[in-house]
Amino acid sequence: MSCKSGIKHIVSRLLQVDFVWKILDRTFLQLARYMEWEHYLQVNRQQGISLEVTTIENFCPDLTVQHGPFQGLKYPADSIRRGTIKGIEYAEVNPLCGNLFPKLIGSYERELHQIFEKINQTPYSEIINVGCAEGYYTVGLAQQHPNAKVFAYEIKSQSREFCTQLAELNQCIDRIQLHDFCGPETLSAIPIQSRGLILCDCEGYEIDLFTDAVIPHLKACDLLIELHDFVDMTISETIRKRFSVTHEITVISSIDDLEKARSYPIAELADYSLNERLALLRENRTCIMDWMFLTPKTSTGN
């Protein structure tokens, strides 16, 4: 066995040990991702104003969502950061905003737009967003459902701060309770008055969050869960089994970024090249992923 093959074999064996993977993911891999992102930012800064910022300034100059289920949602001015490096002025999207142009133009997670059309027409007493990031869904849903109490959870403090800023700008901060961690006990403690909505994107923790003990408390809730099978291949099947008695289940698959560039009917990008469309519309998923949309079965509803 060559030295290279031997190293690959050792690494493969180590990554099969769950606690080793968790340690690496929280240390070396997090550092590597940070270094990769910082390198990307440095390169873009040296090139000046990025394509994404230029396009946002052309079509969304006031940082307001133009299309889609959250049309009219406004982002704060510091969603775009400006500065100077080596005498060159640069402008870049604030990393806390994630895929900002797709959100502003209305193509972000377009696979779910039909689901959100249903959600936005359904009266909810409570909306619970686990893994709310900077608040796109939390604040967007709060606007669409002015009578709902909104509970949002995000472990990153900077993202919570941005979410607060976004909620204040869109004048719905008084209806949003923002917290850090949400576990099964947290979820079970939230009173569901009539019909609740749970939106979950928690990077694989969904298999620990939606336990058998929690399911009965959620029987009157709609749920939209992003599934992270690349973290644990058993997640989808486990979630399906746990909700099989109480909920009807619809699975929606993500669309590859290349297909977005080729097929998304974004009128504003009609004159852009395919490579430019890819750069602007991509959402950088690790692989094709699924969401589950779960609605209560009639026999187990209110």
N, C-alpha and C positions, 0 to 999 in steps of 0.2 A: 504494500500500500504506500503510495506517495505521501509526502509530508502534507501536501495540500488536501488530499483525500482524507488523511487522518484527522486533520483539523476540522474538516466539514463533518466527519463522523462524530467527533467529540461535541461539537456545537449542536448537532442534531439531537444527540442524546440528552444534553443539558436542557435544551428547550422543551423537552418532553416532561420535565419536572416542573410542576405548576409554580411552586414557590420561587424557583430560580428565575422563571420567566417574569414573575411579578416584580422581583428585585431588579432585574435588568430593565424592565419596562419603566420603572419608576426612577431609575438612575441614569445609566448609560444611554438608553434609547431616548429618554426625554432630553438629555443633553445634546444628543446627535440631531434630534428634530429642531431644537432651539438653534444650534449652530447652522443647520441647513437654512432655516428661515432667516437668520441674521445675514448669512451670505447672500441670500436672494435679495434682501432689502438693500444691502450695500451696493450690489450690482445695479439695482434699479435707481438708487439715489445718484450714482455716478452718471447714469444715463439721463437724468433730469426727470421731467414729469412723465409718469407711466401712462401707457395706453389706457389702462382702466380709469385713471383719474381724468384724462383728456376726454374720454367717452362719457363719463359721468357729467363732466362740465358741459358737454354738448347737449345731452338729452335729459339730464336730471340736475340742473344747476342749483335748485333749491333743496336737493337731497330728499325729495319726496318720492315715494313709490308710485310709479306711473301706471302699472297694470296689475292684474292678478287679484287674489282674494283680500289683500291688505292695501289696496290702492288708497293713497292719501296719507299713509303712515309717514311721518317726518323723522329724518335722522338729524342729529346735532352737527354743528359745524366741525367739531373735532373728529368727525368720522374720516376726515381727510387731514393728514398731517403734512406740514410744510417745513422746510428748513434749507440749509445750505451746507454742502460738503465739497471741499476743494474748490470753492468759488462757484460751484454749480448749484442753482436753485433746484430743489426737488419737491415733488408732491407725491404722497403715497397714501393708500388706504390704511386706516388704523387697523392693525391686526385683530383687535377685539371685534371688529365688524364682520370678520370672515369674508364670505363671497359677497361683497357689497354691491357690485354692479348687477349681478343676477337678482338680488333682492330689490334694488331700486327700479330696474326695468320690468320686474315682475315675472322672471323666468325661474326663480329659485324653487327647487323641488317641484317643478311643474307637474311631475308625475302625480302629485297629491292635490292638484287644484280642484278636480271633481269632488274629492273627499271634503275639501274645505268649503266648497259650495254647499254641500249638505250640512256641514258643521255650522256654517254661518247662518243657516236658516233654522237651526234647532235652538230652542230656548234652554239654556243651562243655568242651573242655580249656582254651581261651582265649576271653576276651570282650574286644573292643576297641571302645571308645566314643570316636569322634572328634567333638569339639564337645559335650563332656559338660555344659556350663553348670554349674548348681549341684549336679548329681549325681543327679537323680531316676532316670534310667535306669541310671547306673553303679552306684549303691548298691542300687537295686531288683533289678537283675540279679545283683549279687554275693550278695544274700540268697537269691535263687532258685536259684543255682548255687554251692553252698558248696565244690565241688571245682575250680572254674575259677580260673585266674589272670586278673585283670582289669587291663587297660591303659586308662587314661583320658587324654584330651588336651583341653586347653582353653587358649586363648591369653590369656584375661582372668584376671589374678592373683587378683582378689577372688572370682571364681567358683570358682577352684581352692581357695582358702581355705575357702569355704563347703562345697565338696564334701568336703574333709578333715573338716570338722566333722560333716557329715551321716554320713560313713562311720564316724567314731569313735562317734557316738551309736548307730548301728545295729550296732556291734561287728564291722565287717568291714574296717577300715582296713588290717589286716595282709596282706590279699590284693589290695589295689589299689595299682597303680603309677600315680602321677599326674604328668603331664608337660604342657608347654605346647604345642609345635607338633608336628604329625604330617604329614610329607610322604611321597611315594612310597617314598623310601629307608627311612624310619622303619618304614613298614608292612611292607616286604619283609624287614626285619631281625628281625621278631618271629617266633620259631619256633612253628609250628602243630603240636602233637603228634599230635592225632587229628582233631577237628572244631572249628573256630573259629566264633565269631559276631562280625560287625562291624556296629556301629550307627553311622550317620554322619549328622550334621546340621551341615554346615559352610558354610552360606550361599553356595553356588555353587562352593566350592573342590573339590567332588566331581569335577568334570570334570578338574581337575589332579591330584587324588589317585589316582584309579583309572586309571592309565595302562595302555597295552598291555603294558608291561614288568612291571607289578605283577600282572596278572590270573593268570598261571600259579601264583604263590605262594598265591593265594586259592581255588584250585580245590576245596579241601576245606572251604570256609567257607560258612556262611549269611551273607547280608548284608541289612540293612534300611537303605536309603538314602533320605533325604529329598531330593527334587529341587527345585531352585530355578530353574525355567525363566524366571521373571520377571527374573532376573539375566542369563541367557543362554538363549535359546530352543532352542539346540542341545543342551543338557545331556542331556535325557531320551533322545533318539535316539542320542547319542554313547555314553552309558552302556549302553544296550541293545545296541548293536553290539559293544562291547568284551566284554561278558559272554555274547554269544549262543552261543558254542561251548561254554563250560564250565558254564553255569547255566540252570536253568528260571527264568522271570521272571513274577512276579505284580505287577500294578499296583493300588494302592489310592489312591483319591482322597479328599481332605479334604471335610468337610461344612461348608457355610456356617454362620456363627455364628447367623443368624436361624433356620435349620433346627434347630440344636441347641436353641435356646430353645423351639421349638415341639414337638419330637419326643423329646428325650432323656427316658427314664423315670426321673427322679431323684425318688424318693419323698420325700426331705427337702424338696424345693422344690414340692410339690404345691399349697401355698397361696400361692405367690408369683406375682406378675403376670408377664406375658410380658416386659415391660421389665426387671423385676428378674432374671428368669431369664437374659435376654440379658446383662445386666451381669455376672452371676456365672459364666456358662458360656463366655463368649466367649474365643477364643484369639488374636484380632486378626491373622489371616493377611492378607497383602497381597492374595491372590486364592485361588481354588481351586487347591490344590497336589496333587502326587502323591508317593507313596512307591513304591519298588520293593523287593519282597522276593525275594531270589535264593537258590535252593537248588541244590547241585551236581547236575549230570546224572550218572546212574549210571555212564556210560562214562568220566567224568572225575573220579570220586570218589577215595576213598582207594586 
